[in-house]
Amino acid sequence: MRYLSAIVFLQRVVSWFLYNKYSTEYPYFNWLKIASKEISPMYVFGCNFSIRREILTKAGGFHPDGMPQDLIFLRGDGESYVSRFIKENNLKTIYNPKASVFHLVTTERMTKEYFCKRAFNQGVSNSFTEIRSNKGLVENKKNNRKIISKIIKKSRDLLNLPNHVLQNHSTSQEKEIELYAKRGFQYHQTMVKNNQKLLAWVVRQDFFDTADDIKNLKFESYEKYMFL
């Protein structure tokens, strides 16, 4: 028990250190202080939540997520879709502080390079969400720029964040990370535009049985778009 307590204490010290060192430079490290038990479903992340089976089935299951980088074109919006479904159907979401999970964060995930790659992947997810929302691609480049701005605003609104968050970035690091998100968005849009099978994958009704759909799908390397 003492050993376990020491580990928990050490994790908290490390978390405090990371927050104080990086939270001003990378807002990804900002923490939420939740006072009430009932919360917005948009605060719920897939690494640690429980959901009634009938609700998940009604939502159509999770969307694809967590793809290896060489299959990043298959990435979707994961549990975020389920959270939106819960929000749109006015279902209750409860925060339980006792349902804890400890993550092992490697040193590689504490670098600017990792955050840029993570932002690129998020751009792919944003493209996936917009294509499904529009039931197809939006071809006009001006509209694509509007969509990216819309994504930023929607993220802020869903999380009830102040106007300056996710909009007026104050550091060069944040601007660079945002640039990678835009590159990921454009990469996915281009891949879908050039392949009808990928478009069919994105707009399919659910992802319960996907083996045949992704068989033999190959695309341009993401690196060409990520490192312009």
Secondary structure, 3 states (H helix, E strand, C coil): CHHHHHHHHHHHHHHHHHHHHHCCCCHHHCCCCCCCCECCHHHCCCCCCCCCHHHHHHHCCCCCCCCCHHHHHHCCCHHHHHHHHHHHCCCCCECCCCCCCCCCCCHHHHCHHHHHHHHHHHHHHHHHHHHHHHCCCCCCHHHHHHHHHHHHHHHHHHCCCCCCCCCCCCCHHHHHHHHHHHHHHHHHHHHHHCCHHHHHHHHCCCCCCCCCCCCCCCCCCCHHHHCC
